[in-house]
C-alpha cells in the first residue's frame, strides 16, 4: 500500500549510483552521432578534440550538480533546487513539464529505439516495434515497483552489459583492417558548433543523478564521487570508441558510413554482426530506459508531496519504499506517447524534438540557481564546492542557453508541441492555488 512520502531509504551505493549515471548517458547517441560529428570536423585531431571538449563541458555541469546535490540532497532533484531558488510556481511548472514532456518523452524515445532493434531480433507483427517498446516499459516499471534496492542491482547488471557491449564495438574497430584514407574538403565555418550540439546531446542524461541524492549513502560526501566517477567513465568510453572508429574507417570513411557502428562488428563477426549489433543496441537502450524510469518518478513524487491536487502521486510503498503511484502515472503517460509515436513517421525523432527546448531551458535555470544559492546562503559550507567558481557554473549556463536556442531553431513542430504542453501547466498551477 502507498503511504504519504516519508524519508527515502538510503540504499544506493556510490557504485550503484555511478552505474545509473553511466547507464543513462551511454545510450543510443553514441551509435548515431560519430558520422555527424566527423562531417563537421576539419581533421581527426579536431574530431577527437570536439569529443574531449564535450566531455569537459559535461564535467563542468556535473561539478555544479555535485554542489547542489551535496548541499541540498533531495529526491526531487532539480524540482527541489528550482523550488528553493525561485519559489513554488516555477517548481510546479518544472514538475509539470517533466511529468508531461521531458521525462515521459525521453522514456518513449528510448523505448522506440529498443523496440526497433528488438523487432529485428524477434518479429512481432506490423507494429512489432511498438509492442516491444511497450513491453520493455511495462517490465522495467514493474521491477521498480518492487523497490529501490532491486532497481539498483538491476542497473548494475545492465550497465556492466552496456559497457561491455560498447567496449566490444571499440575492440572490433581496433581489430579490423584499416580502410584507405581519402582527403576531404574542410567543413564550412561554424560546423564545429553544430557538431558540439550533437556531442552534448550524446553526453546528455548525467543530470538525472540529481534524483538519486536522497537515496545515496551519505550524499553530502558521496554525490561528488558519483558524478565525477560516472562522467569520467563516460568520457573515457566515448573517446576510446571514437578512436577505434577512426582507426578502422579514417575520418573520410566515418563521414560516409550510414550505419557506422555496425561496420566494426560485421568486419570481425561476419554475417552474424548485424544481429549482434541489434542485441548491443537493445542492451544499451534497456539500461538507459531503466534509469530514466527510476529518476522520472522521483520528481513526480516531489510534486505530489507539495501540491494537494497531485497528492496521490506523493506517496511511497510502506513495504518497498517505491513511489508506486508516480511510477504508474509515468508509465501510463509514456505508454500513451508510445501509442501516438507508433502512428508517426519517426516516433523517436518526434520525441526528441518534443522534449529538447523544455529540457535545456530548465537546465539553464538550474545553473543560475547555483549563483542564487551562493548569494543567498553565503555561509553554506557543507558538502562539495564547485572549483573555479564562478567560471565553471557560468560555462554550464552558457552551454545550456546555446542548446536551448539550437533545439528551437533547428527542430520541427515537435518542439512547439512540447512548449505548448508546458504552457498548459499554467492553468494547472492556478488550479493548485485555488484548492
Secondary structure as the mmCIF struct_conf table of DSSP 4:
data_model
#
loop_
_struct_conf.conf_type_id
_struct_conf.id
_struct_conf.beg_label_comp_id
_struct_conf.beg_label_asym_id
_struct_conf.beg_label_seq_id
_struct_conf.end_label_comp_id
_struct_conf.end_label_asym_id
_struct_conf.end_label_seq_id
STRN STRN1 UNK A 2 UNK A 4
HELX_LH_PP_P HELX_LH_PP_P1 UNK A 7 UNK A 9
STRN STRN2 UNK A 12 UNK A 12
HELX_RH_AL_P HELX_RH_AL_P1 UNK A 14 UNK A 25
BEND BEND1 UNK A 26 UNK A 28
HELX_RH_3T_P HELX_RH_3T_P1 UNK A 29 UNK A 31
TURN_TY1_P TURN_TY1_P1 UNK A 32 UNK A 32
HELX_RH_AL_P HELX_RH_AL_P2 UNK A 33 UNK A 39
TURN_TY1_P TURN_TY1_P2 UNK A 40 UNK A 40
BEND BEND2 UNK A 42 UNK A 43
HELX_RH_AL_P HELX_RH_AL_P3 UNK A 44 UNK A 71
BEND BEND3 UNK A 72 UNK A 72
TURN_TY1_P TURN_TY1_P3 UNK A 75 UNK A 77
HELX_RH_AL_P HELX_RH_AL_P4 UNK A 78 UNK A 86
HELX_RH_AL_P HELX_RH_AL_P5 UNK A 88 UNK A 97
HELX_RH_PI_P HELX_RH_PI_P1 UNK A 98 UNK A 102
HELX_RH_AL_P HELX_RH_AL_P6 UNK A 103 UNK A 121
BEND BEND4 UNK A 122 UNK A 122
BEND BEND5 UNK A 125 UNK A 125
TURN_TY1_P TURN_TY1_P4 UNK A 126 UNK A 127
HELX_RH_AL_P HELX_RH_AL_P7 UNK A 128 UNK A 145
TURN_TY1_P TURN_TY1_P5 UNK A 146 UNK A 146
HELX_RH_AL_P HELX_RH_AL_P8 UNK A 148 UNK A 175
BEND BEND6 UNK A 176 UNK A 176
HELX_LH_PP_P HELX_LH_PP_P2 UNK A 177 UNK A 181
HELX_LH_PP_P HELX_LH_PP_P3 UNK A 185 UNK A 188
TURN_TY1_P TURN_TY1_P6 UNK A 189 UNK A 190
HELX_RH_AL_P HELX_RH_AL_P9 UNK A 191 UNK A 202
TURN_TY1_P TURN_TY1_P7 UNK A 203 UNK A 205
HELX_RH_3T_P HELX_RH_3T_P2 UNK A 206 UNK A 215
STRN STRN3 UNK A 216 UNK A 216
TURN_TY1_P TURN_TY1_P8 UNK A 217 UNK A 218
HELX_RH_AL_P HELX_RH_AL_P10 UNK A 219 UNK A 256
TURN_TY1_P TURN_TY1_P9 UNK A 258 UNK A 259
HELX_RH_AL_P HELX_RH_AL_P11 UNK A 260 UNK A 269
HELX_RH_3T_P HELX_RH_3T_P3 UNK A 270 UNK A 272
HELX_RH_AL_P HELX_RH_AL_P12 UNK A 273 UNK A 306
HELX_RH_3T_P HELX_RH_3T_P4 UNK A 308 UNK A 313
BEND BEND7 UNK A 314 UNK A 314
STRN STRN4 UNK A 315 UNK A 317
TURN_TY1_P TURN_TY1_P10 UNK A 318 UNK A 320
HELX_RH_AL_P HELX_RH_AL_P13 UNK A 324 UNK A 341
TURN_TY1_P TURN_TY1_P11 UNK A 342 UNK A 343
BEND BEND8 UNK A 344 UNK A 345
HELX_RH_AL_P HELX_RH_AL_P14 UNK A 347 UNK A 376
TURN_TY1_P TURN_TY1_P12 UNK A 378 UNK A 379
BEND BEND9 UNK A 382 UNK A 383
TURN_TY1_P TURN_TY1_P13 UNK A 387 UNK A 390
HELX_RH_AL_P HELX_RH_AL_P15 UNK A 391 UNK A 409
BEND BEND10 UNK A 410 UNK A 411
HELX_RH_AL_P HELX_RH_AL_P16 UNK A 413 UNK A 423
TURN_TY1_P TURN_TY1_P14 UNK A 424 UNK A 424
HELX_RH_AL_P HELX_RH_AL_P17 UNK A 425 UNK A 434
#
